[in-house]
Amino acid sequence: MSKQYHKVLTIAGSDSGGGAGIQADLKTFSALGCFGMSAITALTAQNTQGVTAIHGVPREMVGAQIDAIFNDMGADAVKIGMLFSADIVNIVADKLLEYRAKQIVLDPVMVAQSGDKLLQEDAIAAIKSRLIPMADVITPNLPEAAVLLERNIEQYEEMARAARDLADLGPKSVLLKGGHLRESESNDLLYIPSTDRFIPLEGSRIDTKNTHGTGCTLSSALAAFLAKGLPLEEAGVGAKRYILQAIGKGAEYRLGRGHGPVHHFFEFWN
């Protein structure tokens, strides 16, 4: 019999600098033993210092890319990142419903590491109404959660309530990322509404500015582990372990003059 790949589709924007977006997603899938496929939603001119230009892909082309994947190869999991506009949100939602996509990990990307805006205002409502209720897991960071909930989350103690409130928007589970907290630790929180369970994903904060693409990488690692058949809790623990190692090894390098990338292939490169 022929062997089968673990297949993961990323639907996201392209980062010309290679540290985040589609490029980070595909590197993560490969590092974790999955076959990565992509549907590009936007082109960005981007490096470690910021985003200088964004060009949204026409919705028809986004839909055609998703058609091409599901009409041939299929996907064991889908990671969704930067969507840019309401038009793109709607075509992605339509296609994932059409193909009955499974293991959907939604990272509601709104702002780049540099602070540059990556999502148009009309897309936020579309994400809340169309995509979040379809997601098996949503993975917002605290600024993204603040936009979705229309309030700030400033302390770790507030994250449990925020995760519950995010779950009320309809996803099957929530992985709330706590990296923006001004604390010595960098702790995330996985919440499973069906059992009202919280799983802390703890980690020490690493002193480095090479953090470009951390959110994309964590959500992609989660999707990769789900594609390989791991239960959600194990996938969350594995994804957190991977991103901590990628940040730690990436801290040893210097690339560009701004926020450098994490090291996706730390296990394989000398």
Secondary structure, 3 states (H helix, E strand, C coil): CCCCCCEEEEEEEEECCCCCHHHHHHHHHHHCCCEEEEEEEEEEEEECCEEEEEEECCHHHHHHHHHHHHCCCCCCEEEECCCCCHHHHHHHHHHHHHCCCCCEEECCCCECCCCCECCCHHHHHHHHHHHHHHCCEECCEHHHHHHHHCCCCCCHHHHHHHHHHHHCCCCCCEEEECCCCCCCECCEEEEECCCCEEEEECCECCCCCCCECHHHHHHHHHHHHHHCCCCHHHHHHHHHHHHHHHHHHHCCCCCCCCCCECCCCCCCCC
